[in-house]
Amino acid sequence: AFQYLYDNHFNDADWFMKADDDTYVIMENLRYFLSDEDPSQPLYFGQKLKPYIKMGYASGGAGYVLSKESLRRFGLRGDNYTRTCKADTGHEDVEMARCMESLGVKLKPTFDNMNRHRFHFTSPEAYLRATFSDQWNTVFDPEEGRGGIENISNYAITFHYVSGSKMYDLEFYIYHLRPYGVLNLPLNLNVKNSSEIN
């Protein structure tokens, strides 16, 4: 898919996202997050898992985003990278991380300035209740294996394992439901230091 994007749509965007068909993406929050990032840098973003790859890898289920420079390197990789950029073997997200690492592309953290998750490897319900199994906790870096409402960014970008009917629910809650009398002004959660806010 990324080779197709490089060959046919490279000049159409600055960022390129991979998501599963059961991944819910809040595009406005993705755009907001990426507004502080430079697409000319060799970066990619997602929820980091720790095994298999030294730098870790972005969960395919949570979705991940490649910068334009990362896609350029992927598209031009050539035959020298057939061992590290495998097309049809292994886990897609792990193999993509191996490929990105070999191309000098860095997996960058996606926490907000309150150290909360933006990309989520599981459903909103499982994350809110922190009901994912201990097996998952061993897969994550120590700071990544946290669940609970206090660890979900106000500007969350993705959730995985969302059924079609749940997508309709989320669409309603996010875009249509408004409590009367409550004014929600946007927070600048990309800023690292509150003194930087004007």
C-alpha positions as a printed NumPy array, in Angstrom:
array([[  0.   ,   0.   ,   0.   ],
       [  2.777,   2.451,   0.863],
       [  4.577,   1.666,  -2.387],
       [  1.338,   2.431,  -4.24 ],
       [  1.016,   5.715,  -2.336],
       [  4.584,   6.634,  -3.214],
       [  4.115,   5.737,  -6.888],
       [  0.725,   7.436,  -7.324],
       [  0.044,   9.976,  -4.565],
       [  3.381,  11.14 ,  -3.159],
       [  2.738,  14.799,  -4.006],
       [ -0.858,  14.771,  -2.772],
       [ -0.109,  14.957,   0.977],
       [  2.545,  15.557,   3.63 ],
       [  1.49 ,  12.644,   5.857],
       [  0.367,   9.088,   5.073],
       [ -1.595,   6.931,   7.514],
       [ -2.148,   3.188,   7.805],
       [ -5.154,   2.018,   9.839],
       [ -7.142,  -1.22 ,  10.085],
       [-10.804,  -1.42 ,   9.105],
       [-11.659,  -1.632,  12.814],
       [ -9.567,   1.394,  13.786],
       [-11.52 ,   4.557,  14.593],
       [ -9.599,   7.717,  13.673],
       [-10.434,  11.216,  14.878],
       [ -9.006,  13.119,  11.925],
       [ -9.205,  16.571,  13.505],
       [ -7.006,  15.402,  16.38 ],
       [ -4.57 ,  13.777,  13.971],
       [ -4.283,  17.04 ,  12.011],
       [ -3.799,  18.97 ,  15.256],
       [ -1.053,  16.609,  16.429],
       [  0.744,  16.745,  13.08 ],
       [  0.537,  20.557,  12.922],
       [  3.621,  20.763,  15.172],
       [  5.593,  18.175,  13.193],
       [  7.798,  18.517,  10.108],
       [  6.914,  16.191,   7.198],
       [ 10.395,  16.671,   5.718],
       [ 11.901,  14.752,   8.662],
       [ 12.276,  10.925,   8.607],
       [  9.655,  10.185,  11.283],
       [  6.703,   7.972,  11.914],
       [  4.142,   7.994,  14.708],
       [  1.907,   5.499,  16.497],
       [  1.54 ,   3.629,  19.787],
       [  4.898,   2.08 ,  20.558],
       [  5.239,  -1.621,  21.367],
       [  8.57 ,  -2.899,  22.632],
       [  9.397,  -6.458,  21.523],
       [ 11.128,  -7.605,  18.332],
       [ 12.674,  -4.264,  17.339],
       [ 15.338,  -2.289,  19.202],
       [ 13.595,   1.052,  18.691],
       [ 10.164,  -0.531,  19.217],
       [  7.417,  -0.507,  16.635],
       [  4.095,   1.233,  16.107],
       [  1.055,  -0.971,  16.677],
       [ -0.615,  -1.634,  13.351],
       [ -3.998,  -1.863,  15.04 ],
       [ -3.65 ,   1.579,  16.606],
       [ -2.595,   2.885,  13.21 ],
       [  0.552,   4.76 ,  12.318],
       [  1.535,   7.78 ,  10.254],
       [  4.551,   8.228,   7.98 ],
       [  5.994,  11.611,   7.115],
       [  6.505,  12.514,   3.472],
       [ 10.258,  11.958,   3.908],
       [  9.639,   8.506,   5.391],
       [  7.436,   7.576,   2.447],
       [ 10.075,   8.919,   0.042],
       [ 12.736,   6.704,   1.626],
       [ 10.368,   3.737,   1.525],
       [  9.468,   4.323,  -2.114],
       [ 13.103,   4.655,  -3.206],
       [ 14.48 ,   1.816,  -1.061],
       [ 15.367,  -0.458,  -3.988],
       [ 16.674,  -4.002,  -3.923],
       [ 19.269,  -3.33 ,  -1.198],
       [ 16.522,  -3.525,   1.422],
       [ 14.796,  -6.807,   0.549],
       [ 15.955,  -8.407,   3.834],
       [ 14.715,  -5.566,   6.041],
       [ 11.701,  -4.416,   4.005],
       [  9.775,  -7.655,   3.507],
       [  6.477,  -7.424,   1.688],
       [  4.586, -10.565,   2.647],
       [  6.105, -12.173,   5.735],
       [  5.791, -11.716,   9.482],
       [  3.59 ,  -9.212,  11.277],
       [  2.951,  -6.163,   9.128],
       [  3.669,  -3.617,  11.871],
       [  6.879,  -5.352,  13.005],
       [  8.142,  -5.691,   9.433],
       [  7.341,  -2.044,   8.734],
       [  9.342,  -1.027,  11.814],
       [ 12.321,  -3.111,  10.666],
       [ 12.092,  -1.422,   7.296],
       [ 11.769,   2.071,   8.813],
       [ 14.731,   1.435,  11.123],
       [ 16.894,   0.279,   8.191],
       [ 15.936,   3.433,   6.271],
       [ 16.897,   5.71 ,   9.171],
       [ 13.295,   6.59 ,  10.047],
       [ 12.631,   7.179,  13.755],
       [  9.523,   6.161,  15.689],
       [  8.619,   9.304,  17.618],
       [  6.557,   9.328,  20.851],
       [  2.953,  10.462,  20.57 ],
       [  2.08 ,  11.31 ,  24.183],
       [  0.492,  14.681,  24.853],
       [  2.203,  17.134,  27.228],
       [  0.469,  15.428,  30.167],
       [  2.034,  12.067,  29.179],
       [ -1.302,  10.638,  27.999],
       [ -1.892,   8.359,  25.013],
       [ -3.091,   9.63 ,  21.64 ],
       [ -2.962,   6.305,  19.714],
       [ -4.664,   3.292,  21.35 ],
       [ -4.073,  -0.386,  20.586],
       [ -7.466,  -1.408,  21.934],
       [-11.068,  -0.235,  22.223],
       [-12.163,   2.849,  24.168],
       [-14.016,   0.613,  26.656],
       [-10.998,  -1.585,  27.352],
       [ -8.746,   1.442,  27.653],
       [-11.106,   3.356,  29.955],
       [-11.482,   0.367,  32.254],
       [ -7.855,  -0.744,  31.86 ],
       [ -9.146,  -4.257,  31.147],
       [ -6.475,  -5.335,  28.696],
       [ -4.655,  -8.384,  29.977],
       [ -1.319,  -8.603,  31.767],
       [ -0.042, -10.238,  28.588],
       [ -0.443,  -6.878,  26.824],
       [  1.342,  -5.053,  29.65 ],
       [  4.427,  -7.192,  29.067],
       [  4.381,  -6.185,  25.395],
       [  4.543,  -2.451,  26.095],
       [  7.25 ,  -0.16 ,  27.332],
       [  6.591,   0.614,  31.011],
       [  4.974,   3.983,  30.262],
       [  2.944,   2.557,  27.356],
       [  1.147,  -0.204,  29.269],
       [ -1.104,   2.13 ,  31.205],
       [ -4.854,   2.22 ,  30.882],
       [ -7.6  ,   4.18 ,  32.567],
       [ -9.303,   7.46 ,  31.777],
       [ -6.399,   9.455,  33.21 ],
       [ -4.131,   8.044,  30.491],
       [ -6.258,   8.944,  27.448],
       [ -5.453,  12.295,  25.85 ],
       [ -8.257,  14.828,  25.476],
       [ -7.162,  14.807,  21.845],
       [ -6.99 ,  11.044,  21.314],
       [ -6.363,  10.102,  17.689],
       [ -7.182,   6.387,  17.342],
       [ -8.831,   3.414,  19.005],
       [ -8.599,  -0.168,  17.757],
       [-11.099,  -3.062,  17.836],
       [-14.04 ,  -0.742,  17.155],
       [-16.952,  -2.507,  15.449],
       [-18.993,  -0.809,  12.766],
       [-21.881,  -0.138,  15.157],
       [-19.482,   1.278,  17.77 ],
       [-18.09 ,   3.617,  15.107],
       [-21.582,   5.102,  14.747],
       [-21.744,   5.495,  18.545],
       [-18.386,   7.264,  18.689],
       [-19.358,   9.488,  15.772],
       [-22.442,  10.63 ,  17.68 ],
       [-20.654,  11.166,  21.012],
       [-17.751,  13.067,  19.466],
       [-19.46 ,  15.183,  16.815],
       [-23.092,  15.631,  17.859],
       [-23.622,  15.314,  21.621],
       [-23.21 ,  18.623,  23.48 ],
       [-24.048,  19.21 ,  27.153],
       [-26.045,  22.432,  27.562],
       [-24.15 ,  25.249,  29.264],
       [-20.721,  23.657,  29.012],
       [-18.161,  25.639,  27.057],
       [-15.219,  23.566,  25.839],
       [-12.36 ,  25.74 ,  24.68 ],
       [ -9.497,  23.89 ,  23.004],
       [ -6.421,  23.083,  25.074],
       [ -2.976,  23.293,  23.537],
       [ -1.728,  19.822,  24.426],
       [  1.072,  19.901,  21.867],
       [  2.915,  22.54 ,  23.916],
       [  5.548,  20.968,  26.159],
       [  5.62 ,  23.75 ,  28.75 ],
       [  2.619,  25.711,  30.003],
       [  4.73 ,  28.91 ,  29.999],
       [  4.825,  28.64 ,  26.198],
       [  1.064,  29.221,  25.963],
       [  0.193,  32.791,  24.936]])
